[in-house]
């Protein structure tokens, strides 16, 4: 499947910025089942300082906000070819050893509620993948998908205890539970082509678990499926903070407004 993506992030500041730095993880990386045909990033109110791959092999653009800027606009556009591998990414790669993804973080540390969800998971005789699907179903049944109820700083335990959250929260709860079961797990940020619309208000997030014999396998808890060709992986990490699309600091002004415009649509591929 060939997907065309356009993603615009616009920051407006209450006062002119003295100086600021932002770290962008907005460029998809080529992995099994995903080929980047072209990707372009344009900046307004900022300029690029450095491009590098981080410890998770995420493509990172480090940018400086221009002095006196009242607005920063980041526009990404490109095309990606995807395949259906039933969510299987394959063997581990990266600078971090696999055991790194067994340790809990501040956002994934389990508490009483997540531990109670783990207790509800049926261990499948068919293997680990089915057990992880059971875990995904338990989370989805107990934590309602509802926008506007959590923040990027909300922990998995807090969302689980409240019984509501978004894809980021579902991913953190899944990661927390998987690690508690001694299964390496990581966070994934990326794009999802919706079947009912092109324009969206946010990027998507899901989780991956490491299964012996298969490697990394994706689980979209919010939709109850393994990622298919509608998904584009952009960044991975131990939790949201490692894979966040935009992070950074600015001095001399507070962010007054943040808007995101995103479109993901399928393009027809001409037959040779």
DACOR-V284449 format. One record per backbone hydrogen bond with DSSP energy under -0.5 kcal/mol. NH is the residue of the N-H (numbers start at 1). CO is the residue of the C=O. Records with the same first field share a line. If there is no record, write none. Layout:
NH=CO  CO
This chain:
2=267
3=1  80
4=265
5=78
6=263
7=76
8=261
9=74
10=259
11=72
12=257
13=70
14=254
17=69
18=251
19=251
20=65
21=249
22=63
23=247
24=22  61
25=23  245
26=24
27=59
28=26
29=233
31=34
34=31
35=81
37=35  79
38=79
40=77
42=75
44=73
47=64
49=62
50=62
52=60
54=58
57=54
59=27
60=52
61=24
62=50  60
63=22  61
64=47
65=20
66=45
68=17
69=66
72=11
73=44
74=9
75=42  73
76=7  74
77=40
78=5
79=38
80=3
81=35
82=1
83=33
85=83
87=227
88=85
89=87  216
90=216
95=55
96=55
100=97
101=98
102=99
103=99  100
108=105
109=105
115=111
116=112
117=113
118=114
119=115
120=116  117
121=118
124=122
127=124
131=127
132=128
133=129
134=130
135=131
136=132
137=133
138=134
139=135
140=136
141=137
142=138
143=139
144=142  163
146=144  165
149=146
154=151
156=107
159=155
160=156
161=157
162=158
163=159
164=159
165=144
170=166
171=167
172=168
173=169
174=170
175=171
176=172
177=173
178=174
179=175
180=176
181=177  178
182=179
183=178
184=182
185=101
186=208
187=237
188=206
189=235
190=204
191=232
193=230
194=192
200=262
204=190
206=188
207=219
208=186
209=217
210=184
211=209  215
214=211
215=211
216=90
217=209
218=87
219=207
220=225
221=219
223=220
224=220
225=220
231=228
232=191
234=189
235=189
237=187
242=239
243=239  240
244=240
247=23
249=21
251=19
256=12
257=12
259=10
261=8
262=200
263=6
264=198
265=4
267=2
270=268
